[in-house]
Amino acid sequence: MVSRATAQLGGLRDITEKHRRLAEITEMIHTASLMHDDVVDESPVRRGKMTVNSRFGTKVAVLAGDFLFAQSSWFLANLDNLEVIKLISQVIADFASGEISQQEYQFDTELTLQQYLDKSFYKTATLIAASCKSAAVFSNVTIEVKNAMFEYGRHLGLAFQVVDDILDFTTHADLLGKPQGQDLASGNLTAPAVYALAHPTHGPELEALVQREFDGGASLPRALELVHLGGGIQAARRLARQEADLALESLQCLPPSPAKTSLEKMVDYVLDRLY
């Protein structure tokens, strides 16, 4: 959609083969990252289905992810565009940084909102941002438009991640495709928990449960309840809306088109999705 939305500005009649190949590469990198995420998190289920590691074992999942990363790197090099190669290569490095940060901050009740947003960028938004900008690169648009597309992808990705983290507290496991509260149980503190920890009444009790790593049978359900009572869900929803509005602002440089309309609707979809 970014390719089509920017092609007109670059004087193109249609998107190019490089635009299409970029979309394929992006999807391959995304799939590879999910395989590795499930290994690191020891996740048995994704989107309601068995993960690669739970069905075929950790070795196969790691190797399959490595294979997709390697293939995508080969296809990326064949695009023969140094700016795009740098953008997408940085994504793979960012993925590793995001995973390291997540492990570093496990059960860390002093995690700040900015640290959470940085981690979310590395784990989720970096691929969307870089691929959006890369699509604009192949449309031969100005640096201002390319940077605007990066910002669209960055803020869309952050909005998506914040909503995803909200759903971990609000959506039934049958819809979510994974157990409710799984992130919190594993020590991955997300926006709702970060906000709830700052609540003067409910924050201290939540902090104590997190620091004990939910050692009691009823401790995790109580922690989930405290996140709700502490206003974490409402505050996180406001944060998602802020990121969504910034994404929409980044589209103002584009001329009217069906593709631009779709990009705007994508923002609404991210905010309204139920799972």
Backbone torsions as a table, in degrees:
resi	resn	phi	psi	omega
1	MET	NA	-38.0	175.9
2	VAL	-66.0	-38.1	177.1
3	SER	-58.2	-47.8	-178.9
4	ARG	-69.6	-36.8	-177.7
5	ALA	-69.5	-28.1	-178.3
6	THR	-99.2	-15.4	-176.3
7	ALA	-58.9	-41.4	-178.9
8	GLN	-60.6	-40.9	179.6
9	LEU	-63.9	-31.8	-179.1
10	GLY	-86.9	4.3	178.7
11	GLY	77.8	20.3	179.8
12	LEU	-94.1	144.7	177.7
13	ARG	-82.3	-24.9	-178.8
14	ASP	-157.1	169.2	176.0
15	ILE	-71.3	159.8	-174.6
16	THR	-102.2	173.7	176.1
17	GLU	-63.1	-34.5	178.5
18	LYS	-66.7	-35.2	173.6
19	HIS	-59.1	-45.6	-177.8
20	ARG	-67.1	-41.8	-179.8
21	ARG	-65.3	-36.9	176.9
22	LEU	-59.7	-41.7	178.7
23	ALA	-61.8	-40.1	178.5
24	GLU	-64.6	-44.4	-179.7
25	ILE	-61.8	-42.9	179.6
26	THR	-59.8	-44.0	-179.4
27	GLU	-66.2	-37.3	178.4
28	MET	-64.8	-43.3	179.4
29	ILE	-64.8	-41.4	178.8
30	HIS	-60.6	-47.3	-179.4
31	THR	-62.8	-42.0	178.2
32	ALA	-60.5	-42.3	-178.4
33	SER	-65.3	-35.9	178.2
34	LEU	-66.0	-40.3	177.5
35	MET	-60.0	-46.7	-179.1
36	HIS	-69.2	-37.4	176.7
37	ASP	-58.4	-44.3	-177.9
38	ASP	-66.3	-31.2	176.0
39	VAL	-69.1	-49.3	-178.3
40	VAL	-60.8	-42.3	-177.2
41	ASP	-85.4	-5.3	-176.6
42	GLU	54.4	41.4	-176.9
43	SER	-79.9	127.8	178.5
44	PRO	-84.9	-21.0	-172.8
45	VAL	-136.4	139.9	170.2
46	ARG	-139.5	128.8	-179.2
47	ARG	53.9	36.5	176.6
48	GLY	78.5	4.1	-179.5
49	LYS	-121.2	157.7	176.8
50	MET	-62.5	137.7	176.4
51	THR	-73.7	165.0	179.1
52	VAL	-60.1	-42.3	-177.7
53	ASN	-67.9	-33.5	179.5
54	SER	-77.4	-25.9	-178.2
55	ARG	-90.6	-38.9	-174.4
56	PHE	-117.7	-6.7	179.0
57	GLY	102.1	159.3	-176.2
58	THR	-63.3	-42.4	-177.1
59	LYS	-59.4	-46.2	-179.5
60	VAL	-64.2	-41.7	-178.8
61	ALA	-63.3	-43.4	179.4
62	VAL	-64.8	-46.1	-178.3
63	LEU	-67.0	-38.3	178.1
64	ALA	-64.6	-41.9	176.6
65	GLY	-63.8	-43.0	177.5
66	ASP	-60.6	-41.0	179.9
67	PHE	-61.3	-44.4	-179.7
68	LEU	-67.0	-39.0	176.0
69	PHE	-62.0	-43.1	-179.2
70	ALA	-65.5	-44.2	179.4
71	GLN	-63.7	-41.7	179.9
72	SER	-65.5	-35.7	178.2
73	SER	-65.8	-38.5	178.4
74	TRP	-65.0	-46.9	178.8
75	PHE	-64.7	-35.9	179.0
76	LEU	-63.2	-44.1	178.9
77	ALA	-61.6	-34.9	-178.8
78	ASN	-73.5	-9.9	174.1
79	LEU	-72.3	-19.3	172.5
80	ASP	57.0	44.5	176.6
81	ASN	-136.5	109.2	-172.7
82	LEU	-63.1	-37.3	180.0
83	GLU	-62.1	-43.7	179.5
84	VAL	-70.4	-40.1	178.3
85	ILE	-57.8	-44.6	179.2
86	LYS	-64.2	-42.5	-178.6
87	LEU	-61.7	-50.7	-175.2
88	ILE	-74.7	-34.0	176.8
89	SER	-62.4	-37.4	178.6
90	GLN	-62.5	-31.5	179.2
91	VAL	-58.6	-46.2	-177.3
92	ILE	-63.5	-38.4	175.5
93	ALA	-65.9	-39.2	179.4
94	ASP	-63.1	-38.1	177.8
95	PHE	-55.6	-46.8	-179.7
96	ALA	-63.4	-42.1	178.6
97	SER	-61.4	-40.0	179.3
98	GLY	-64.2	-42.1	179.0
99	GLU	-65.8	-41.3	178.5
100	ILE	-62.9	-43.2	178.8
101	SER	-62.1	-41.5	-178.9
102	GLN	-62.8	-40.5	177.9
103	GLN	-68.5	-38.2	-178.2
104	GLU	-64.5	-35.0	-175.1
105	TYR	-97.3	12.4	-179.8
106	GLN	-57.8	129.0	177.9
107	PHE	57.0	24.3	179.8
108	ASP	-92.0	102.4	-176.4
109	THR	-76.0	-4.4	176.6
110	GLU	-95.8	7.8	177.4
111	LEU	-58.4	128.3	179.5
112	THR	-89.5	163.8	177.8
113	LEU	-62.6	-38.9	179.8
114	GLN	-64.9	-40.0	177.0
115	GLN	-63.4	-39.4	176.2
116	TYR	-61.7	-44.3	-179.3
117	LEU	-66.6	-39.0	177.8
118	ASP	-62.2	-44.8	178.6
119	LYS	-62.2	-40.8	-180.0
120	SER	-66.3	-36.3	176.8
121	PHE	-62.4	-48.0	-177.4
122	TYR	-63.4	-37.1	-174.0
123	LYS	-85.0	-28.7	-171.4
124	THR	-129.4	-54.7	-168.4
125	ALA	-74.6	-24.9	-175.4
126	THR	-60.2	-41.7	-178.8
127	LEU	-67.5	-41.4	179.9
128	ILE	-65.9	-44.4	-178.6
129	ALA	-63.3	-48.2	-177.1
130	ALA	-66.9	-38.4	-179.5
131	SER	-71.1	-35.5	176.4
132	CYS	-64.3	-44.9	179.1
133	LYS	-66.0	-39.8	179.9
134	SER	-62.6	-38.1	176.7
135	ALA	-60.9	-40.6	178.5
136	ALA	-67.3	-34.0	177.6
137	VAL	-58.2	-45.0	-178.6
138	PHE	-72.5	-10.6	174.4
139	SER	-90.6	-2.6	177.4
140	ASN	59.1	45.1	179.3
141	VAL	-96.0	177.9	-178.0
142	THR	-71.3	163.0	178.6
143	ILE	-62.2	-32.5	179.4
144	GLU	-64.0	-41.8	178.9
145	VAL	-69.9	-41.6	177.9
146	LYS	-58.7	-45.0	179.5
147	ASN	-66.7	-35.0	177.7
148	ALA	-64.7	-37.7	178.4
149	MET	-68.7	-34.4	174.6
150	PHE	-62.0	-44.7	-179.4
151	GLU	-66.1	-37.4	175.2
152	TYR	-58.1	-50.0	-179.0
153	GLY	-64.1	-38.4	-179.4
154	ARG	-63.9	-49.5	-177.1
155	HIS	-72.7	-34.2	174.6
156	LEU	-62.5	-43.9	179.6
157	GLY	-63.9	-40.1	178.3
158	LEU	-67.7	-40.8	176.3
159	ALA	-60.4	-43.7	179.0
160	PHE	-59.1	-45.3	-176.8
161	GLN	-67.5	-40.4	178.4
162	VAL	-62.2	-44.8	178.2
163	VAL	-62.8	-41.8	177.8
164	ASP	-57.8	-40.7	-179.6
165	ASP	-71.1	-32.9	174.4
166	ILE	-64.9	-43.8	-178.3
167	LEU	-60.6	-27.7	178.5
168	ASP	-62.5	-22.9	180.0
169	PHE	-101.3	-18.7	-168.3
170	THR	-117.8	-14.9	-172.0
171	THR	-108.1	139.8	178.3
172	HIS	-65.0	147.2	-176.5
173	ALA	-56.9	-32.5	-179.2
174	ASP	-63.6	-35.1	177.4
175	LEU	-83.4	-40.5	-174.3
176	LEU	-69.9	-29.1	-179.1
177	GLY	84.9	6.1	176.6
178	LYS	-156.3	161.2	-178.1
179	PRO	-60.2	141.7	178.7
180	GLN	-66.5	138.5	179.2
181	GLY	76.4	14.7	-176.7
182	GLN	-62.5	-40.1	-179.8
183	ASP	-62.1	-47.9	-179.0
184	LEU	-63.1	-42.1	-179.2
185	ALA	-60.6	-33.2	-178.8
186	SER	-86.3	1.2	178.8
187	GLY	89.0	7.4	178.5
188	ASN	-87.0	98.4	-177.2
189	LEU	-82.8	121.4	-176.8
190	THR	-111.2	-177.5	-172.6
191	ALA	-51.1	-48.7	-179.0
192	PRO	-58.2	-40.4	179.6
193	ALA	-70.6	-40.1	179.0
194	VAL	-59.7	-44.4	178.8
195	TYR	-66.8	-43.2	-177.6
196	ALA	-66.0	-32.4	178.9
197	LEU	-63.2	-24.3	180.0
198	ALA	-85.5	-4.3	-178.6
199	HIS	-70.5	131.2	-174.5
200	PRO	-65.7	-28.5	-177.5
201	THR	-93.1	-50.2	-173.2
202	HIS	-94.6	-16.8	-178.3
203	GLY	-60.3	-46.7	-178.7
204	PRO	-59.7	-41.2	178.9
205	GLU	-66.2	-41.4	178.0
206	LEU	-63.1	-42.0	179.6
207	GLU	-59.9	-41.9	180.0
208	ALA	-63.9	-41.5	179.2
209	LEU	-64.5	-42.1	179.7
210	VAL	-64.4	-44.6	-177.9
211	GLN	-65.1	-27.6	175.2
212	ARG	-85.5	0.6	179.4
213	GLU	56.5	38.4	173.8
214	PHE	53.9	57.1	-173.6
215	ASP	-78.9	-10.0	180.0
216	GLY	-106.0	158.9	-176.0
217	GLY	-62.1	-34.4	-178.1
218	ALA	-100.6	5.7	-173.4
219	SER	-70.7	-39.6	-179.3
220	LEU	-68.1	-48.3	176.0
221	PRO	-57.1	-36.9	177.8
222	ARG	-66.6	-39.0	178.7
223	ALA	-63.5	-42.3	177.8
224	LEU	-61.5	-39.8	178.3
225	GLU	-64.2	-40.5	-178.5
226	LEU	-66.5	-33.9	176.4
227	VAL	-61.9	-40.9	176.8
228	HIS	-67.1	-48.4	-177.6
229	LEU	-63.8	-31.0	-178.3
230	GLY	-83.5	7.3	176.6
231	GLY	75.9	15.7	-177.1
232	GLY	-65.1	-36.5	-177.4
233	ILE	-69.0	-46.6	-178.9
234	GLN	-63.4	-42.5	-179.5
235	ALA	-65.7	-39.1	178.8
236	ALA	-67.1	-36.2	176.7
237	ARG	-63.6	-38.1	176.8
238	ARG	-65.2	-38.8	177.9
239	LEU	-63.6	-43.5	177.9
240	ALA	-60.9	-40.1	178.8
241	ARG	-64.8	-39.6	177.9
242	GLN	-61.6	-45.6	179.4
243	GLU	-65.2	-38.1	178.9
244	ALA	-63.8	-41.7	179.6
245	ASP	-64.4	-37.8	177.4
246	LEU	-66.0	-36.3	176.7
247	ALA	-63.3	-43.9	179.2
248	LEU	-63.4	-39.6	178.3
249	GLU	-60.1	-34.8	-177.7
250	SER	-67.7	-16.8	-179.0
251	LEU	-87.2	-4.3	-174.3
252	GLN	-64.8	-21.2	-179.8
253	CYS	-77.2	-9.3	-176.4
254	LEU	-90.8	144.7	175.2
255	PRO	-73.0	157.6	177.7
256	PRO	-59.3	137.7	178.2
257	SER	-168.8	160.8	175.1
258	PRO	-59.0	-34.9	-180.0
259	ALA	-66.3	-42.5	177.8
260	LYS	-62.1	-42.1	177.6
261	THR	-59.5	-40.0	178.5
262	SER	-65.4	-39.0	177.7
263	LEU	-63.5	-37.6	176.9
264	GLU	-67.4	-42.1	179.2
265	LYS	-67.6	-28.1	176.5
266	MET	-60.0	-38.0	178.2
267	VAL	-63.1	-44.9	177.8
268	ASP	-61.7	-40.2	-180.0
269	TYR	-61.4	-43.9	-179.4
270	VAL	-60.1	-40.0	-178.9
271	LEU	-73.6	-32.2	-171.5
272	ASP	-97.1	-7.2	-173.0
273	ARG	-65.0	150.3	-176.1
274	LEU	-101.7	-12.9	-179.3
275	TYR	-158.9	NA	NA
